[in-house]
Amino acid sequence: MIKRFLKRVFRRSQKAKKVGNARIIPFASHGVSRDQISYGSLKVTDGLQAAGYQAFVVGGAVRDLLLSKTPKDFDVATNATPEEVRRVFRRARIIGRRFRLVHVMFGEEVVEVSTFRRMVDAEDVQADEHGRLLRDNEFGDQEQDAARRDFTANALYYDPTTQEIHDYHDGYSDTENQILRMIGQPAVRYREDPVRMLRAVRLSAKLGMKLEAKTAAPINEMKNLLDNVPQARLLDEVLKMLLSGNSVACIQQLRQMNLHHGLLPLLDVIWAQPTGEKFIMLALHNTDDRLRQDKPVSPAFLFAALLWHEVLAAWNLRVKRGERPVGAMHEAMDEVLAKQKQQLAIPHRHDAVMKEIWLLQQRFEQRAGQRPYRLLEQPRFRAGYDFLLLRCASGEVPDDLGLWWDEFQDATAERQKEMLQPEGAAEKKRRRKPRKKPAAVAATAE
């Protein structure tokens, strides 16, 4: 609050200037210093400028610094081609097919460097039958590059040498006023890339910025275009939402704008179930809290939580039909995962972890004999236990179950023995039916 007030006071003392179509905002107005830029991105911009090229820190990093937030990473845009960037830096590699980028490495920091690009002529644009752009990446200048970006707040270019911000679309004013506005005609930009609709929701919720009315207006009518987006891109955007540290706000805004249908089938049905909404919200709150505390978060655990009530419903249905519980659980898990992958391609590497967490839930009910000890030795015990606590907190299972395991895992050997429940009535061993002798053997026996 004080920082924003001081910015407004100092802004009056030094006005921005115009250079061509760009508004150049001085340091005295915006207050973002070179010291706030990461070591790697400074080395990249300084190195490229020393080699005679233009180089700026761009996009979300500039926006976040203006909002007094800590950027997740720092990207650089330049007029140097990928090959020219690679010649300047020893530890650099060119990546990408649709549009080539350069990753420049400084220790553990990887700086992504992109060459200014422009919109190509209409006759050269490749698009599908829905208007989604398939290829239109061509090199350009800084102004053309700014026009290509999605939101005005993401089209700001910071020069660490002069500490000035270059603004072509009033993104600086929009950022100050907490407004998220699309560059160009929103309907056209959404048709070019439908994922921008999800990005609008995510950034609005994450940054606390209000979605401009014209930017929000076409979303409801155009949301079906998301059906034509490759699953990998949808998964990437959904993961960004869930792991943004503001997943609760993102999911709530998705529902408000009616954008959740089809993205995650679980979101279509979860709120219709008695404990479903509470369970999901607890899982998301837990994820947000861990991210704010810089604790690790497992995407597999999060997807396991989001899909749990669908698995549970499918399992209960099979058990009612008379199927054995363990076999029914395996079939329910496979069914739900297969259904989910039709809309959102959750990587197969997460399947095994999700299944282990789900299968452990039945074993937490078994608190007699050697079963609790064997469960403690399971590699996924901690993840399964955290999952159990979510179920307890949502009212799905009694709190006593979570409290029992909370004490048991840290208790002394003597106390653990005292806590064990008595064995139930021993199941009668099923008598195996005698095998019928093969006809040839029977004949010989006679």
Buried (B, 14 or more C-beta within 10 A) or exposed (E): EEEEEEBEEBBEEEEBEEEEEBBBBBBBBBBBEBEBBBEBBBBBBBBBBEBEBBBBBBBBBBBBBBBEBEBEBBBBBBBBBBEBBBEBBEEBEBEEEEBBBBBBBBEEBEBBBBBBBBBBEEEEBEBEEEBBBEEBBBBBEBBBBBBBBBBBBBBBBBBBEEBBBBBBBBBBBBBBEEBBBBBBEBBEBBBBBBBBBBBBBBBBBBBEBBBBEEBBEBBEEBBEBBEEBEEEBBBEBBBBBBBBBBBBBBBBBBEEBEBBBBBBBBBBEBBEBEBBBBBBBBBBBBBBEBBEEEEEBBBBBBBBBBBBBBBBBBBEEBBEEEBEEEEBBBBBBBBBBEBBBEBBBBEEEBBEBBBBBBBBBEBBEBBEEEBBEEBBEBEBBEBBBBBBBBBBBBEBBEEEBBEBBBEBBEEEEEEBEEBBEEEEEEEEEEEEEEEEEEEEEEEEEE
